Amino acid sequence: MKVDTNKKTYMRYNPANIDELIGKVEESSLAEVDIAATSAKQAFINWKNKPSIERGDILRVAADLLEANMEELANLATKETGKVIRETRGEIGRAAAILRYYGQEGWRQIGEHLPSAFIGKTLYSSRVPIGPIAVISPWNFPIAIPIWKMAPALVFGNTVVWKPSEESTLTAIKVAEILWQAGLPKDVLQMVNGSGTTIGEALVCHKDMTAVTFTGSNQVGNQIAITAASQQKKYQLELGGKNPAIVLADCDLSFAAQSCIDGAMKQSGQRCTATGIVYVEEAVYDSFKTILKNICNELKIGNPLSEVTDIGPVVSKRQYEKVQSYIQKGLEEGAKLVCGGQPLANGYWHNGYYIQPTIFENVKEDMTIVKEEIFGPVLCLRKVANYKEALEAANSSKYGLSASIFTNNLHQAFHFIQHAEAGMVQVNGETGGAEPQAPFGGMKASSSGSREQGQAAVEFFTEIKTVSIQTFETLDYD
């Protein structure tokens, strides 16, 4: 094992005020990755044999502690990622709900009794944990996403080595401390810090890791898939999205417009489920565009710690430059600005990574801003003749995470449910969001095929063992 001699230190600055140093994080060494993975394998023996009810009890305690520490954790996560504090509190509430949901899974039987074709044979299946799992999580939901990976992994008897994003490590450390405080042994949940190209790769490649669950970019996810498959490890990938919404002439336009703005602009558009493009029937296009523009222009941009702020900064300089390059690309390729798209250089915003909420129209399917995930507060608007054209355009994307339709026509709603090429479908709702008990995941390039959350999580975090018991005598009680 190669040992690092010069460990990197990450300086975490507030993206809302880039002069404010929040804290420092030291990158783990490759030797520390090895120690974490090895000890996770050793801890697996005892953890998998602990009654699942006891494992679930720890998760329920952790939920209570998350809520008890909500304001401290929300302030830290907001300062580190730029999410407005209302959204951060909501994320903590969601994480607590996930912990309680999976805490109850400790009481659930996972397996089934099966009929046998033979007299005297008992046949059943059970599900067993798969071993130490590498959890690699992103910065945009630094609390909820790792929790919805770790909670089912842990309650089903697996151990975890967690590598959070470098952009949200301070928040991750606080979350881990809460889980340890709840009673989770430190060798059952361990954390390593650093870049994906060094620490993440070392973790995925380690011989003692039996599986990896990852949320992030398609480029990194595809490499993880290649590495994991070559070592016969299970892998779970939640990747990008370019999520469409369809607005039909019979819907409530004001409601649809507000939902599309919420879907596109919440968290400054930094969600894999963010609404990326809206297809609007031409009969109501102009009216819808006016409502949409007015709502967008009323969004309050500013300090994410303020209770009245709607839009905070993006997470980093790199993300800021990436989103601005997409806006410029849209203009160069002929898209027309409906609103936004201008640099924010005055007042509070001059010292943070703020991007004005932006809407484009006159977009075509071959434009970069239509094909690619932007991960910023940018929405595309396209006029279509009818529902059929909208559905065909929506399904032409390489992605298939989430899709919405706004209509009062029951026939068209159910047609969309059946034919939309997306893992999650919303009728009269924004593309973002999923409840803890509902499976989360996409189709096509948005996912490796497995699902997170809900009962679906058992498929990835356990494997099936089939048991056959044959008795050779029958007892006669007569």
C-alpha positions, 0 to 999 in steps of 0.5 A, a space after each residue: 500500500 502506497 503511503 502519502 507523504 504530503 496530505 492535502 488540506 482543504 480550505 472550506 470557504 463560504 460560497 456566499 462570502 468567499 472571504 469567510 473561512 469556515 474550516 479546514 479538512 485534511 485529506 485522508 491518506 491511502 494508508 488510512 483508506 486501507 485501515 478503514 476498509 480492513 476494519 470495516 470487514 472485521 466489524 462486519 462479523 459482529 454487526 451482521 449478527 446483532 439483532 436487526 431490531 437493535 440496529 434499527 433502534 440506533 437509527 431511530 435515536 440518530 433521527 432524534 439527535 439530527 432534529 435536536 441539532 437541526 439549527 447547528 447543522 443547518 447553519 453549517 451546511 448552509 455556510 458550506 454549500 450555499 443552500 438557503 437555510 429553509 432548504 437545509 432544514 427541510 433536508 435535515 427533516 427528510 434525513 430524520 424521516 429516512 432514519 425512522 423509516 429504516 429504523 422500523 425495517 429492523 422489525 420487518 421480515 425479509 424473505 419468504 416461505 416457499 412451497 415445495 414439490 416434495 413431502 417433508 421439505 421446508 423451503 424458504 429464502 432469506 436476505 443477508 447483508 453483503 459486507 462492507 460498502 463504500 458510500 460516495 456521496 455528493 455535496 448538493 444534498 450533503 445530509 439526506 443522500 448519504 443518510 438514504 444510502 447508509 440507513 438501509 445499508 446499516 439496518 440490514 447488517 452491512 458496515 460502511 466506509 463513507 467518502 463525502 464530497 470535498 465540497 461538504 466535508 465539514 457537514 459530513 463530519 457533523 453528521 457522522 458524529 451524530 450517528 456515532 453519538 446515537 450508538 453506531 460503533 465507529 468501526 461500523 461507520 467510518 469516514 475517509 476524506 479527499 478527492 474522488 480521483 485518489 481517495 474515492 478510487 482507492 476505496 472502490 478498488 479496495 479488496 475488502 469493499 464488497 459494493 459501492 453506492 455512488 451519486 454524482 456525474 455520469 463520467 465518474 459513475 461510468 468509471 466506477 461501474 467499470 472498476 466495480 464490474 472488473 472486480 465482481 463488486 455490486 455497484 449502484 449509480 445515481 447519475 445525471 438528469 435533464 428533467 422535462 415538464 410538459 404544460 398542456 393548455 387545459 392545466 392551471 397555468 399559474 400553478 404549473 408556472 410556480 411548480 416549474 420555477 420551484 423545480 428549476 430554481 430551488 437550491 439554485 438548480 443544483 439537483 439531479 431532479 431539477 426541471 431542465 426544460 418545459 414543453 408548453 402547448 402553443 395555445 397557452 405558450 405566451 400566457 405561460 411565459 409571462 407568468 413564468 417570467 414574473 415569478 422568476 423575477 420576484 425570486 429574492 437572491 441573497 444571503 442563504 442564512 436569511 429566512 426570506 432568501 429564495 436563491 443562494 449562491 452555487 457551491 463553488 467557483 468551479 460550479 459558478 464558472 461551469 454554469 456561466 459557460 452554459 449560459 454563454 453557450 446558450 446565447 452563442 447557439 441562438 437561444 433567446 433570454 426570457 429573463 436573467 443571464 446577466 452577471 450579478 456584480 452589485 450589492 451583497 452578491 459581489 463577494 459570492 458565487 451568485 447566478 441570476 435565475 435564467 430562462 431561455 426560449 427558442 431552444 432546439 433539441 440539438 442545443 447544448 443547454 437542452 442536451 446537457 445537465 447544467 446543474 444551475 438556476 437555468 431553465 429552457 422553454 420550448 413551444 410545442 404543437 401538442 402533447 404528442 410532440 412534447 412527449 416525443 421531445 421529452 423522451 429524446 433525452 439520453 437521461 431518464 430520471 424524473 418527468 412531470 406533466 401538468 394537465 387536467 386531462 385524465 387520459 393524457 395523464 395516464 398516457 404520460 405515466 405509461 409512456 414517459 421514459 423516466 424512473 419517476 413521474 409526476 402529474 401536476 407536480 414538480 420534477 424534484 422530490 421523493 418521499 422516503 418510502 418511495 423508490 428513487 432512481 432513473 432510467 437510461 443514462 440516469 441510473 445503473 438500474 437499481 433503486 434507492 429508498 423505500 423497500 427497493 433498497 433491500 435489493 441492493 444492500 442484501 443478497 438472497 439465500 435459499 434454504 431447503 430442509 428435508 426431514 426423512 421421517 414422519 411422526 405418527 401421533 395416532 
